[in-house]
């Protein structure tokens, strides 16, 4: 994951750009999955799930 991914995530949140925020979360989760961190992927996706 690049630093710009985290910066974009923060920017989208503060700008209220929900679609871009969710897409960036998914991209970050995919990157963690690619590197074998399944627990972190599950945590991220759990946070994004509607309650």
JOVENGI-V244173 format. One record per residue. N is the residue number from 1. RES is the residue in one small letter. SS is DSSP state (~ for helix, > for strand, _ for the rest). OMEGA is omega in degrees with one decimal (999 if undefined). Layout:
# JOVENGI-V244173
((N	RES	SS	OMEGA) (N	RES	SS	OMEGA))
This chain:
# JOVENGI-V244173
((1	x	_	-179.8) (2	x	_	176.4) (3	x	~	-179.0) (4	x	~	177.2) (5	x	~	179.4) (6	x	~	179.2) (7	x	~	177.1) (8	x	~	178.9) (9	x	~	179.7) (10	x	~	-179.6) (11	x	~	-179.6) (12	x	~	179.0) (13	x	~	-175.9) (14	x	~	176.1) (15	x	~	179.6) (16	x	_	-179.1) (17	x	_	-172.0) (18	x	~	-179.0) (19	x	~	179.2) (20	x	~	177.5) (21	x	~	-179.8) (22	x	~	179.0) (23	x	~	179.1) (24	x	~	175.9) (25	x	~	179.9) (26	x	~	179.1) (27	x	~	178.8) (28	x	~	178.2) (29	x	~	178.1) (30	x	~	178.6) (31	x	~	176.7) (32	x	~	179.3) (33	x	~	178.8) (34	x	~	-178.6) (35	x	_	170.5) (36	x	_	-178.9) (37	x	_	-174.9) (38	x	~	-179.6) (39	x	~	179.4) (40	x	~	176.4) (41	x	~	179.3) (42	x	~	179.4) (43	x	~	179.9) (44	x	~	-178.5) (45	x	~	176.3) (46	x	~	177.7) (47	x	~	-177.2) (48	x	~	-177.5) (49	x	_	176.7) (50	x	_	-177.6) (51	x	_	999))
